Amino acid sequence: MEISKTRVYTNGAYIAPVKLEDGLWHWIVMEFEDDSYMDGHYVETNEVAETEDGLILKDEDDEE
């Protein structure tokens, strides 16, 4: 994987080009700037996790 030094700001996040093993360039999120939402609900995100489920720390429904 080859990550470019180029950074682009998009709504709520900084993204960067990355060349993956398939030889194609893709966009990846490098940093979150704003709140995150899933299915219309606020969620707190973890930037790194051992599992896919671990990427979401909690959502607003967990607090009830």
CHARMM-style PDB file with segment names, atoms N, HN, CA, C and O in Angstrom:
ATOM      1  N   MET     1       0.853  -1.167   0.000  1.00  0.00      PROA
ATOM      2  CA  MET     1       0.000   0.000   0.000  1.00  0.00      PROA
ATOM      3  C   MET     1       0.899   1.231   0.000  1.00  0.00      PROA
ATOM      4  O   MET     1       1.855   1.317   0.772  1.00  0.00      PROA
ATOM      5  N   GLU     2       0.586   2.165  -0.861  1.00  0.00      PROA
ATOM      6  HN  GLU     2      -0.190   2.095  -1.488  1.00  0.00      PROA
ATOM      7  CA  GLU     2       1.353   3.407  -0.995  1.00  0.00      PROA
ATOM      8  C   GLU     2       0.412   4.587  -0.755  1.00  0.00      PROA
ATOM      9  O   GLU     2      -0.517   4.811  -1.531  1.00  0.00      PROA
ATOM     10  N   ILE     3       0.655   5.344   0.325  1.00  0.00      PROA
ATOM     11  HN  ILE     3       1.410   5.162   0.955  1.00  0.00      PROA
ATOM     12  CA  ILE     3      -0.195   6.485   0.650  1.00  0.00      PROA
ATOM     13  C   ILE     3       0.493   7.762   0.193  1.00  0.00      PROA
ATOM     14  O   ILE     3       1.645   8.016   0.544  1.00  0.00      PROA
ATOM     15  N   SER     4      -0.210   8.552  -0.581  1.00  0.00      PROA
ATOM     16  HN  SER     4      -1.146   8.345  -0.866  1.00  0.00      PROA
ATOM     17  CA  SER     4       0.292   9.834  -1.072  1.00  0.00      PROA
ATOM     18  C   SER     4       0.349  10.843   0.071  1.00  0.00      PROA
ATOM     19  O   SER     4      -0.383  10.716   1.053  1.00  0.00      PROA
ATOM     20  N   LYS     5       1.219  11.845  -0.057  1.00  0.00      PROA
ATOM     21  HN  LYS     5       1.813  11.948  -0.855  1.00  0.00      PROA
ATOM     22  CA  LYS     5       1.282  12.935   0.912  1.00  0.00      PROA
ATOM     23  C   LYS     5       0.189  13.973   0.657  1.00  0.00      PROA
ATOM     24  O   LYS     5      -0.020  14.861   1.484  1.00  0.00      PROA
ATOM     25  N   THR     6      -0.506  13.875  -0.471  1.00  0.00      PROA
ATOM     26  HN  THR     6      -0.336  13.154  -1.143  1.00  0.00      PROA
ATOM     27  CA  THR     6      -1.590  14.788  -0.823  1.00  0.00      PROA
ATOM     28  C   THR     6      -2.738  14.622   0.166  1.00  0.00      PROA
ATOM     29  O   THR     6      -3.123  13.497   0.484  1.00  0.00      PROA
ATOM     30  N   ARG     7      -3.287  15.729   0.655  1.00  0.00      PROA
ATOM     31  HN  ARG     7      -2.975  16.643   0.397  1.00  0.00      PROA
ATOM     32  CA  ARG     7      -4.455  15.707   1.536  1.00  0.00      PROA
ATOM     33  C   ARG     7      -5.519  16.623   0.944  1.00  0.00      PROA
ATOM     34  O   ARG     7      -5.220  17.731   0.499  1.00  0.00      PROA
ATOM     35  N   VAL     8      -6.756  16.155   0.941  1.00  0.00      PROA
ATOM     36  HN  VAL     8      -6.999  15.254   1.302  1.00  0.00      PROA
ATOM     37  CA  VAL     8      -7.887  16.910   0.431  1.00  0.00      PROA
ATOM     38  C   VAL     8      -8.928  16.971   1.540  1.00  0.00      PROA
ATOM     39  O   VAL     8      -9.229  15.960   2.175  1.00  0.00      PROA
ATOM     40  N   TYR     9      -9.482  18.174   1.772  1.00  0.00      PROA
ATOM     41  HN  TYR     9      -9.237  18.995   1.256  1.00  0.00      PROA
ATOM     42  CA  TYR     9     -10.554  18.291   2.754  1.00  0.00      PROA
ATOM     43  C   TYR     9     -11.883  18.076   2.060  1.00  0.00      PROA
ATOM     44  O   TYR     9     -12.164  18.693   1.033  1.00  0.00      PROA
ATOM     45  N   THR    10     -12.696  17.202   2.624  1.00  0.00      PROA
ATOM     46  HN  THR    10     -12.467  16.702   3.459  1.00  0.00      PROA
ATOM     47  CA  THR    10     -14.063  17.005   2.180  1.00  0.00      PROA
ATOM     48  C   THR    10     -14.954  17.219   3.396  1.00  0.00      PROA
ATOM     49  O   THR    10     -14.431  17.327   4.505  1.00  0.00      PROA
ATOM     50  N   ASN    11     -16.233  17.284   3.246  1.00  0.00      PROA
ATOM     51  HN  ASN    11     -16.657  17.197   2.344  1.00  0.00      PROA
ATOM     52  CA  ASN    11     -17.121  17.581   4.372  1.00  0.00      PROA
ATOM     53  C   ASN    11     -16.816  16.699   5.576  1.00  0.00      PROA
ATOM     54  O   ASN    11     -17.163  15.518   5.593  1.00  0.00      PROA
ATOM     55  N   GLY    12     -16.163  17.280   6.583  1.00  0.00      PROA
ATOM     56  HN  GLY    12     -15.881  18.239   6.569  1.00  0.00      PROA
ATOM     57  CA  GLY    12     -15.927  16.590   7.842  1.00  0.00      PROA
ATOM     58  C   GLY    12     -14.722  15.677   7.915  1.00  0.00      PROA
ATOM     59  O   GLY    12     -14.520  15.019   8.935  1.00  0.00      PROA
ATOM     60  N   ALA    13     -13.908  15.612   6.860  1.00  0.00      PROA
ATOM     61  HN  ALA    13     -14.072  16.146   6.031  1.00  0.00      PROA
ATOM     62  CA  ALA    13     -12.773  14.690   6.895  1.00  0.00      PROA
ATOM     63  C   ALA    13     -11.672  15.127   5.925  1.00  0.00      PROA
ATOM     64  O   ALA    13     -11.909  15.831   4.943  1.00  0.00      PROA
ATOM     65  N   TYR    14     -10.463  14.676   6.245  1.00  0.00      PROA
ATOM     66  HN  TYR    14     -10.270  14.104   7.042  1.00  0.00      PROA
ATOM     67  CA  TYR    14      -9.349  14.825   5.321  1.00  0.00      PROA
ATOM     68  C   TYR    14      -9.121  13.464   4.659  1.00  0.00      PROA
ATOM     69  O   TYR    14      -9.053  12.437   5.335  1.00  0.00      PROA
ATOM     70  N   ILE    15      -9.005  13.472   3.341  1.00  0.00      PROA
ATOM     71  HN  ILE    15      -9.061  14.306   2.792  1.00  0.00      PROA
ATOM     72  CA  ILE    15      -8.797  12.228   2.601  1.00  0.00      PROA
ATOM     73  C   ILE    15      -7.469  12.279   1.862  1.00  0.00      PROA
ATOM     74  O   ILE    15      -6.925  13.353   1.606  1.00  0.00      PROA
ATOM     75  N   ALA    16      -6.960  11.103   1.526  1.00  0.00      PROA
ATOM     76  HN  ALA    16      -7.402  10.231   1.734  1.00  0.00      PROA
ATOM     77  CA  ALA    16      -5.691  11.005   0.806  1.00  0.00      PROA
ATOM     78  C   ALA    16      -5.770   9.867  -0.208  1.00  0.00      PROA
ATOM     79  O   ALA    16      -6.463   8.876   0.022  1.00  0.00      PROA
ATOM     80  N   PRO    17      -5.062  10.006  -1.331  1.00  0.00      PROA
ATOM     81  CA  PRO    17      -4.994   8.915  -2.292  1.00  0.00      PROA
ATOM     82  C   PRO    17      -4.098   7.794  -1.752  1.00  0.00      PROA
ATOM     83  O   PRO    17      -3.071   8.060  -1.129  1.00  0.00      PROA
ATOM     84  N   VAL    18      -4.489   6.556  -1.992  1.00  0.00      PROA
ATOM     85  HN  VAL    18      -5.323   6.340  -2.499  1.00  0.00      PROA
ATOM     86  CA  VAL    18      -3.680   5.404  -1.601  1.00  0.00      PROA
ATOM     87  C   VAL    18      -3.714   4.390  -2.746  1.00  0.00      PROA
ATOM     88  O   VAL    18      -4.765   4.117  -3.326  1.00  0.00      PROA
ATOM     89  N   LYS    19      -2.550   3.846  -3.051  1.00  0.00      PROA
ATOM     90  HN  LYS    19      -1.696   4.068  -2.580  1.00  0.00      PROA
ATOM     91  CA  LYS    19      -2.452   2.812  -4.085  1.00  0.00      PROA
ATOM     92  C   LYS    19      -2.464   1.457  -3.381  1.00  0.00      PROA
ATOM     93  O   LYS    19      -1.574   1.150  -2.588  1.00  0.00      PROA
ATOM     94  N   LEU    20      -3.478   0.655  -3.680  1.00  0.00      PROA
ATOM     95  HN  LEU    20      -4.201   0.904  -4.325  1.00  0.00      PROA
ATOM     96  CA  LEU    20      -3.639  -0.639  -3.032  1.00  0.00      PROA
ATOM     97  C   LEU    20      -2.989  -1.745  -3.851  1.00  0.00      PROA
ATOM     98  O   LEU    20      -2.466  -1.512  -4.941  1.00  0.00      PROA
ATOM     99  N   GLU    21      -3.035  -2.948  -3.303  1.00  0.00      PROA
ATOM    100  HN  GLU    21      -3.460  -3.137  -2.418  1.00  0.00      PROA
ATOM    101  CA  GLU    21      -2.396  -4.091  -3.948  1.00  0.00      PROA
ATOM    102  C   GLU    21      -2.948  -4.390  -5.334  1.00  0.00      PROA
ATOM    103  O   GLU    21      -2.280  -5.031  -6.145  1.00  0.00      PROA
ATOM    104  N   ASP    22      -4.178  -3.926  -5.611  1.00  0.00      PROA
ATOM    105  HN  ASP    22      -4.721  -3.406  -4.951  1.00  0.00      PROA
ATOM    106  CA  ASP    22      -4.763  -4.166  -6.930  1.00  0.00      PROA
ATOM    107  C   ASP    22      -4.180  -3.242  -7.998  1.00  0.00      PROA
ATOM    108  O   ASP    22      -4.525  -3.348  -9.175  1.00  0.00      PROA
ATOM    109  N   GLY    23      -3.269  -2.308  -7.566  1.00  0.00      PROA
ATOM    110  HN  GLY    23      -2.989  -2.222  -6.610  1.00  0.00      PROA
ATOM    111  CA  GLY    23      -2.626  -1.389  -8.492  1.00  0.00      PROA
ATOM    112  C   GLY    23      -3.432  -0.135  -8.777  1.00  0.00      PROA
ATOM    113  O   GLY    23      -2.967   0.750  -9.494  1.00  0.00      PROA
ATOM    114  N   LEU    24      -4.632  -0.050  -8.225  1.00  0.00      PROA
ATOM    115  HN  LEU    24      -5.010  -0.769  -7.643  1.00  0.00      PROA
ATOM    116  CA  LEU    24      -5.495   1.102  -8.446  1.00  0.00      PROA
ATOM    117  C   LEU    24      -5.398   2.072  -7.277  1.00  0.00      PROA
ATOM    118  O   LEU    24      -5.097   1.679  -6.150  1.00  0.00      PROA
ATOM    119  N   TRP    25      -5.658   3.342  -7.560  1.00  0.00      PROA
ATOM    120  HN  TRP    25      -5.902   3.662  -8.475  1.00  0.00      PROA
ATOM    121  CA  TRP    25      -5.663   4.378  -6.526  1.00  0.00      PROA
ATOM    122  C   TRP    25      -7.070   4.537  -5.986  1.00  0.00      PROA
ATOM    123  O   TRP    25      -8.039   4.540  -6.744  1.00  0.00      PROA
ATOM    124  N   HSD    26      -7.179   4.669  -4.664  1.00  0.00      PROA
ATOM    125  HN  HSD    26      -6.392   4.666  -4.048  1.00  0.00      PROA
ATOM    126  CA  HSD    26      -8.450   4.832  -3.959  1.00  0.00      PROA
ATOM    127  C   HSD    26      -8.306   5.997  -2.985  1.00  0.00      PROA
ATOM    128  O   HSD    26      -7.191   6.412  -2.670  1.00  0.00      PROA
ATOM    129  N   TRP    27      -9.433   6.525  -2.509  1.00  0.00      PROA
ATOM    130  HN  TRP    27     -10.339   6.188  -2.765  1.00  0.00      PROA
ATOM    131  CA  TRP    27      -9.412   7.542  -1.461  1.00  0.00      PROA
ATOM    132  C   TRP    27      -9.583   6.855  -0.114  1.00  0.00      PROA
ATOM    133  O   TRP    27     -10.383   5.930   0.022  1.00  0.00      PROA
ATOM    134  N   ILE    28      -8.820   7.314   0.888  1.00  0.00      PROA
ATOM    135  HN  ILE    28      -8.170   8.066   0.778  1.00  0.00      PROA
ATOM    136  CA  ILE    28      -9.014   6.856   2.258  1.00  0.00      PROA
ATOM    137  C   ILE    28      -9.125   8.067   3.174  1.00  0.00      PROA
ATOM    138  O   ILE    28      -8.557   9.121   2.889  1.00  0.00      PROA
ATOM    139  N   VAL    29      -9.851   7.918   4.264  1.00  0.00      PROA
ATOM    140  HN  VAL    29     -10.313   7.062   4.496  1.00  0.00      PROA
ATOM    141  CA  VAL    29      -9.973   8.993   5.250  1.00  0.00      PROA
ATOM    142  C   VAL    29      -8.747   8.956   6.150  1.00  0.00      PROA
ATOM    143  O   VAL    29      -8.397   7.917   6.710  1.00  0.00      PROA
ATOM    144  N   MET    30      -8.104  10.110   6.278  1.00  0.00      PROA
ATOM    145  HN  MET    30      -8.388  10.954   5.824  1.00  0.00      PROA
ATOM    146  CA  MET    30      -6.914  10.214   7.120  1.00  0.00      PROA
ATOM    147  C   MET    30      -7.233  10.837   8.479  1.00  0.00      PROA
ATOM    148  O   MET    30      -6.549  10.558   9.464  1.00  0.00      PROA
ATOM    149  N   GLU    31      -8.264  11.677   8.539  1.00  0.00      PROA
ATOM    150  HN  GLU    31      -8.820  11.904   7.739  1.00  0.00      PROA
ATOM    151  CA  GLU    31      -8.592  12.373   9.776  1.00  0.00      PROA
ATOM    152  C   GLU    31     -10.035  12.860   9.724  1.00  0.00      PROA
ATOM    153  O   GLU    31     -10.487  13.378   8.703  1.00  0.00      PROA
ATOM    154  N   PHE    32     -10.755  12.690  10.833  1.00  0.00      PROA
ATOM    155  HN  PHE    32     -10.388  12.269  11.663  1.00  0.00      PROA
ATOM    156  CA  PHE    32     -12.122  13.201  10.929  1.00  0.00      PROA
ATOM    157  C   PHE    32     -12.091  14.587  11.536  1.00  0.00      PROA
ATOM    158  O   PHE    32     -11.352  14.834  12.489  1.00  0.00      PROA
ATOM    159  N   GLU    33     -12.887  15.494  10.995  1.00  0.00      PROA
ATOM    160  HN  GLU    33     -13.487  15.294  10.220  1.00  0.00      PROA
ATOM    161  CA  GLU    33     -12.943  16.870  11.471  1.00  0.00      PROA
ATOM    162  C   GLU    33     -14.252  17.166  12.192  1.00  0.00      PROA
ATOM    163  O   GLU    33     -14.293  18.051  13.047  1.00  0.00      PROA
ATOM    164  N   ASP    34     -15.304  16.454  11.873  1.00  0.00      PROA
ATOM    165  HN  ASP    34     -15.271  15.735  11.179  1.00  0.00      PROA
ATOM    166  CA  ASP    34     -16.642  16.763  12.360  1.00  0.00      PROA
ATOM    167  C   ASP    34     -17.305  15.513  12.918  1.00  0.00      PROA
ATOM    168  O   ASP    34     -16.682  14.452  12.977  1.00  0.00      PROA
ATOM    169  N   ASP    35     -18.559  15.630  13.326  1.00  0.00      PROA
ATOM    170  HN  ASP    35     -19.065  16.491  13.278  1.00  0.00      PROA
ATOM    171  CA  ASP    35     -19.324  14.497  13.824  1.00  0.00      PROA
ATOM    172  C   ASP    35     -19.531  13.461  12.729  1.00  0.00      PROA
ATOM    173  O   ASP    35     -19.497  13.776  11.539  1.00  0.00      PROA
ATOM    174  N   SER    36     -19.748  12.206  13.157  1.00  0.00      PROA
ATOM    175  HN  SER    36     -19.776  11.950  14.123  1.00  0.00      PROA
ATOM    176  CA  SER    36     -20.004  11.110  12.226  1.00  0.00      PROA
ATOM    177  C   SER    36     -21.404  10.570  12.466  1.00  0.00      PROA
ATOM    178  O   SER    36     -21.893  10.554  13.595  1.00  0.00      PROA
ATOM    179  N   TYR    37     -22.040  10.130  11.389  1.00  0.00      PROA
ATOM    180  HN  TYR    37     -21.642  10.143  10.471  1.00  0.00      PROA
ATOM    181  CA  TYR    37     -23.404   9.614  11.462  1.00  0.00      PROA
ATOM    182  C   TYR    37     -23.510   8.316  10.679  1.00  0.00      PROA
ATOM    183  O   TYR    37     -22.875   8.148   9.638  1.00  0.00      PROA
ATOM    184  N   MET    38     -24.326   7.399  11.196  1.00  0.00      PROA
ATOM    185  HN  MET    38     -24.842   7.535  12.042  1.00  0.00      PROA
ATOM    186  CA  MET    38     -24.607   6.149  10.504  1.00  0.00      PROA
ATOM    187  C   MET    38     -26.116   5.950  10.546  1.00  0.00      PROA
ATOM    188  O   MET    38     -26.712   5.964  11.624  1.00  0.00      PROA
ATOM    189  N   ASP    39     -26.731   5.768   9.404  1.00  0.00      PROA
ATOM    190  HN  ASP    39     -26.248   5.757   8.529  1.00  0.00      PROA
ATOM    191  CA  ASP    39     -28.192   5.618   9.302  1.00  0.00      PROA
ATOM    192  C   ASP    39     -28.918   6.772   9.976  1.00  0.00      PROA
ATOM    193  O   ASP    39     -29.969   6.574  10.586  1.00  0.00      PROA
ATOM    194  N   GLY    40     -28.359   7.991   9.871  1.00  0.00      PROA
ATOM    195  HN  GLY    40     -27.505   8.152   9.375  1.00  0.00      PROA
ATOM    196  CA  GLY    40     -28.990   9.173  10.418  1.00  0.00      PROA
ATOM    197  C   GLY    40     -28.762   9.402  11.903  1.00  0.00      PROA
ATOM    198  O   GLY    40     -29.265  10.379  12.457  1.00  0.00      PROA
ATOM    199  N   HSD    41     -28.010   8.517  12.563  1.00  0.00      PROA
ATOM    200  HN  HSD    41     -27.601   7.724  12.113  1.00  0.00      PROA
ATOM    201  CA  HSD    41     -27.754   8.630  13.994  1.00  0.00      PROA
ATOM    202  C   HSD    41     -26.287   8.964  14.246  1.00  0.00      PROA
ATOM    203  O   HSD    41     -25.396   8.443  13.576  1.00  0.00      PROA
ATOM    204  N   TYR    42     -26.049   9.846  15.230  1.00  0.00      PROA
ATOM    205  HN  TYR    42     -26.773  10.269  15.774  1.00  0.00      PROA
ATOM    206  CA  TYR    42     -24.689  10.210  15.615  1.00  0.00      PROA
ATOM    207  C   TYR    42     -23.957   8.989  16.157  1.00  0.00      PROA
ATOM    208  O   TYR    42     -24.522   8.222  16.936  1.00  0.00      PROA
ATOM    209  N   VAL    43     -22.710   8.806  15.752  1.00  0.00      PROA
ATOM    210  HN  VAL    43     -22.251   9.429  15.119  1.00  0.00      PROA
ATOM    211  CA  VAL    43     -21.852   7.745  16.289  1.00  0.00      PROA
ATOM    212  C   VAL    43     -20.474   8.316  16.604  1.00  0.00      PROA
ATOM    213  O   VAL    43     -19.995   9.229  15.931  1.00  0.00      PROA
ATOM    214  N   GLU    44     -19.852   7.765  17.633  1.00  0.00      PROA
ATOM    215  HN  GLU    44     -20.241   7.024  18.179  1.00  0.00      PROA
ATOM    216  CA  GLU    44     -18.453   8.068  17.909  1.00  0.00      PROA
ATOM    217  C   GLU    44     -17.626   6.982  17.239  1.00  0.00      PROA
ATOM    218  O   GLU    44     -17.947   5.797  17.318  1.00  0.00      PROA
ATOM    219  N   THR    45     -16.559   7.407  16.580  1.00  0.00      PROA
ATOM    220  HN  THR    45     -16.298   8.370  16.515  1.00  0.00      PROA
ATOM    221  CA  THR    45     -15.744   6.447  15.840  1.00  0.00      PROA
ATOM    222  C   THR    45     -14.351   6.330  16.432  1.00  0.00      PROA
ATOM    223  O   THR    45     -13.822   7.279  17.011  1.00  0.00      PROA
ATOM    224  N   ASN    46     -13.775   5.169  16.279  1.00  0.00      PROA
ATOM    225  HN  ASN    46     -14.205   4.398  15.808  1.00  0.00      PROA
ATOM    226  CA  ASN    46     -12.409   4.873  16.658  1.00  0.00      PROA
ATOM    227  C   ASN    46     -11.612   4.812  15.354  1.00  0.00      PROA
ATOM    228  O   ASN    46     -12.042   4.144  14.413  1.00  0.00      PROA
ATOM    229  N   GLU    47     -10.487   5.476  15.273  1.00  0.00      PROA
ATOM    230  HN  GLU    47     -10.138   6.018  16.037  1.00  0.00      PROA
ATOM    231  CA  GLU    47      -9.736   5.505  14.014  1.00  0.00      PROA
ATOM    232  C   GLU    47      -9.101   4.173  13.670  1.00  0.00      PROA
ATOM    233  O   GLU    47      -8.873   3.881  12.496  1.00  0.00      PROA
ATOM    234  N   VAL    48      -8.810   3.354  14.685  1.00  0.00      PROA
ATOM    235  HN  VAL    48      -8.995   3.592  15.638  1.00  0.00      PROA
ATOM    236  CA  VAL    48      -8.177   2.051  14.477  1.00  0.00      PROA
ATOM    237  C   VAL    48      -8.856   1.035  15.397  1.00  0.00      PROA
ATOM    238  O   VAL    48      -9.163   1.347  16.547  1.00  0.00      PROA
ATOM    239  N   ALA    49      -9.086  -0.168  14.897  1.00  0.00      PROA
ATOM    240  HN  ALA    49      -8.836  -0.421  13.963  1.00  0.00      PROA
ATOM    241  CA  ALA    49      -9.679  -1.227  15.709  1.00  0.00      PROA
ATOM    242  C   ALA    49      -9.235  -2.588  15.187  1.00  0.00      PROA
ATOM    243  O   ALA    49      -8.843  -2.724  14.028  1.00  0.00      PROA
ATOM    244  N   GLU    50      -9.300  -3.577  16.044  1.00  0.00      PROA
ATOM    245  HN  GLU    50      -9.618  -3.466  16.986  1.00  0.00      PROA
ATOM    246  CA  GLU    50      -8.958  -4.948  15.645  1.00  0.00      PROA
ATOM    247  C   GLU    50     -10.080  -5.618  14.870  1.00  0.00      PROA
ATOM    248  O   GLU    50      -9.847  -6.589  14.150  1.00  0.00      PROA
ATOM    249  N   THR    51     -11.310  -5.097  15.016  1.00  0.00      PROA
ATOM    250  HN  THR    51     -11.499  -4.308  15.601  1.00  0.00      PROA
ATOM    251  CA  THR    51     -12.459  -5.648  14.306  1.00  0.00      PROA
ATOM    252  C   THR    51     -13.239  -4.511  13.643  1.00  0.00      PROA
ATOM    253  O   THR    51     -13.083  -3.349  14.018  1.00  0.00      PROA
ATOM    254  N   GLU    52     -14.064  -4.841  12.675  1.00  0.00      PROA
ATOM    255  HN  GLU    52     -14.190  -5.785  12.371  1.00  0.00      PROA
ATOM    256  CA  GLU    52     -14.908  -3.839  12.026  1.00  0.00      PROA
ATOM    257  C   GLU    52     -15.867  -3.214  13.034  1.00  0.00      PROA
ATOM    258  O   GLU    52     -16.068  -2.000  13.021  1.00  0.00      PROA
ATOM    259  N   ASP    53     -16.458  -4.023  13.903  1.00  0.00      PROA
ATOM    260  HN  ASP    53     -16.294  -5.010  13.913  1.00  0.00      PROA
ATOM    261  CA  ASP    53     -17.381  -3.508  14.911  1.00  0.00      PROA
ATOM    262  C   ASP    53     -16.690  -2.560  15.884  1.00  0.00      PROA
ATOM    263  O   ASP    53     -17.332  -1.656  16.418  1.00  0.00      PROA
ATOM    264  N   GLY    54     -15.402  -2.746  16.122  1.00  0.00      PROA
ATOM    265  HN  GLY    54     -14.880  -3.481  15.688  1.00  0.00      PROA
ATOM    266  CA  GLY    54     -14.657  -1.897  17.034  1.00  0.00      PROA
ATOM    267  C   GLY    54     -14.426  -0.487  16.516  1.00  0.00      PROA
ATOM    268  O   GLY    54     -13.995   0.381  17.275  1.00  0.00      PROA
ATOM    269  N   LEU    55     -14.701  -0.240  15.248  1.00  0.00      PROA
ATOM    270  HN  LEU    55     -15.051  -0.945  14.632  1.00  0.00      PROA
ATOM    271  CA  LEU    55     -14.523   1.091  14.681  1.00  0.00      PROA
ATOM    272  C   LEU    55     -15.584   2.076  15.163  1.00  0.00      PROA
ATOM    273  O   LEU    55     -15.379   3.289  15.112  1.00  0.00      PROA
ATOM    274  N   ILE    56     -16.719   1.552  15.633  1.00  0.00      PROA
ATOM    275  HN  ILE    56     -16.885   0.567  15.675  1.00  0.00      PROA
ATOM    276  CA  ILE    56     -17.775   2.412  16.174  1.00  0.00      PROA
ATOM    277  C   ILE    56     -17.796   2.230  17.678  1.00  0.00      PROA
ATOM    278  O   ILE    56     -18.081   1.138  18.171  1.00  0.00      PROA
ATOM    279  N   LEU    57     -17.490   3.309  18.422  1.00  0.00      PROA
ATOM    280  HN  LEU    57     -17.258   4.195  18.022  1.00  0.00      PROA
ATOM    281  CA  LEU    57     -17.416   3.246  19.877  1.00  0.00      PROA
ATOM    282  C   LEU    57     -18.798   3.180  20.503  1.00  0.00      PROA
ATOM    283  O   LEU    57     -19.046   2.344  21.372  1.00  0.00      PROA
ATOM    284  N   LYS    58     -19.706   4.057  20.069  1.00  0.00      PROA
ATOM    285  HN  LYS    58     -19.505   4.736  19.363  1.00  0.00      PROA
ATOM    286  CA  LYS    58     -21.075   4.041  20.564  1.00  0.00      PROA
ATOM    287  C   LYS    58     -21.917   4.903  19.654  1.00  0.00      PROA
ATOM    288  O   LYS    58     -21.398   5.694  18.867  1.00  0.00      PROA
ATOM    289  N   ASP    59     -23.227   4.743  19.770  1.00  0.00      PROA
ATOM    290  HN  ASP    59     -23.649   4.100  20.410  1.00  0.00      PROA
ATOM    291  CA  ASP    59     -24.126   5.648  19.070  1.00  0.00      PROA
ATOM    292  C   ASP    59     -25.112   6.220  20.075  1.00  0.00      PROA
ATOM    293  O   ASP    59     -25.129   5.802  21.233  1.00  0.00      PROA
ATOM    294  N   GLU    60     -25.918   7.156  19.654  1.00  0.00      PROA
ATOM    295  HN  GLU    60     -25.904   7.496  18.713  1.00  0.00      PROA
ATOM    296  CA  GLU    60     -26.820   7.848  20.579  1.00  0.00      PROA
ATOM    297  C   GLU    60     -27.826   6.911  21.211  1.00  0.00      PROA
ATOM    298  O   GLU    60     -28.288   7.183  22.318  1.00  0.00      PROA
ATOM    299  N   ASP    61     -28.191   5.803  20.546  1.00  0.00      PROA
ATOM    300  HN  ASP    61     -27.815   5.582  19.646  1.00  0.00      PROA
ATOM    301  CA  ASP    61     -29.149   4.858  21.093  1.00  0.00      PROA
ATOM    302  C   ASP    61     -28.558   4.069  22.259  1.00  0.00      PROA
ATOM    303  O   ASP    61     -29.316   3.572  23.093  1.00  0.00      PROA
ATOM    304  N   ASP    62     -27.222   3.933  22.349  1.00  0.00      PROA
ATOM    305  HN  ASP    62     -26.606   4.336  21.672  1.00  0.00      PROA
ATOM    306  CA  ASP    62     -26.576   3.211  23.433  1.00  0.00      PROA
ATOM    307  C   ASP    62     -26.716   3.941  24.762  1.00  0.00      PROA
ATOM    308  O   ASP    62     -26.584   3.324  25.818  1.00  0.00      PROA
ATOM    309  N   GLU    63     -26.981   5.241  24.728  1.00  0.00      PROA
ATOM    310  HN  GLU    63     -27.089   5.742  23.870  1.00  0.00      PROA
ATOM    311  CA  GLU    63     -27.030   6.039  25.947  1.00  0.00      PROA
ATOM    312  C   GLU    63     -28.380   5.950  26.648  1.00  0.00      PROA
ATOM    313  O   GLU    63     -28.502   6.404  27.785  1.00  0.00      PROA
ATOM    314  N   GLU    64     -29.384   5.388  26.013  1.00  0.00      PROA
ATOM    315  HN  GLU    64     -29.284   5.020  25.089  1.00  0.00      PROA
ATOM    316  CA  GLU    64     -30.726   5.336  26.602  1.00  0.00      PROA
ATOM    317  C   GLU    64     -30.837   4.186  27.572  1.00  0.00      PROA
ATOM    318  OT1 GLU    64     -31.894   3.981  28.168  1.00  0.00      PROA
TER     319      GLU     64
END
